[in-house]
């Protein structure tokens, strides 16, 4: 069993978001565990699981739909992106090994490049070179700077043409361990405070280990957000991150309104805390990865 979490640069047109989800549901042997969309990020995230063959099929079907509807030349959103299908992570579940996901990432990357003419960069455990392991490094300059970036010898893609796709840009594919996409919303639209808090808590600025963070503006809600990826919750638990964000907010005269999960969370990550303590908005047990998988198993194919 392999989980894949494709991120698509579309979060405003509900009909397109639904069509992408339906493309995944139509693949035999794949289960769509979760999907969500955010209009300010202008991005949707799909969590799906299945065996290797089914995951390849689902990712390719998702690309077919995305390339029809997403044109990055007119796309606007606060979340960094270089592709219509921006990133395709592969995560081992159960007894599956990370090496299996690495091998599959190469196969998916080659298939995307061959079928759609979209250049593919490998990242995380799949990266062919250490300076391209981090997603944020590959995304630097975003779609708008991608053509110039790819003229440099160091930025030739791992698969596909040495230039961006005209409308779909490039895609990042790779194997990684589970991470938690965790956002904390402030009770104001103070974007400068959100950016300062993000800088204080993220590892690259001297903050908490295994925490990546950005300060973003949720224009559709008139709120500022600290948007985070927690890459190893065993080293920095989610409640430690939440408490640090709240403390940093209070230092700046701000208040935390709520937090949210994007996608699913491993049950072990909640053992030392609770949804109430984290001020998780709209949380249900179905957002716990193991609970969601078990409920689908009971429901049958």
Secondary structure as UniProt FT lines:
FT   STRAND          2..8
FT   HELIX           14..25
FT   TURN            28..29
FT   STRAND          30..38
FT   TURN            39..42
FT   STRAND          43..50
FT   HELIX           52..69
FT   TURN            72..74
FT   STRAND          85..92
FT   TURN            94..95
FT   HELIX           98..116
FT   STRAND          119..122
FT   HELIX           124..126
FT   HELIX           130..132
FT   HELIX           135..139
FT   TURN            140..142
FT   HELIX           143..145
FT   HELIX           146..149
FT   TURN            150..151
FT   HELIX           153..155
FT   TURN            166..168
FT   STRAND          169..175
FT   STRAND          180..186
FT   HELIX           191..201
FT   HELIX           203..205
FT   TURN            209..210
FT   STRAND          211..218
FT   TURN            219..222
FT   STRAND          223..230
FT   TURN            233..235
FT   HELIX           238..251
FT   TURN            252..253
FT   STRAND          256..262
FT   HELIX           267..270
FT   TURN            271..272
FT   TURN            275..279
FT   TURN            281..282
FT   HELIX           285..287
FT   HELIX           289..299
//
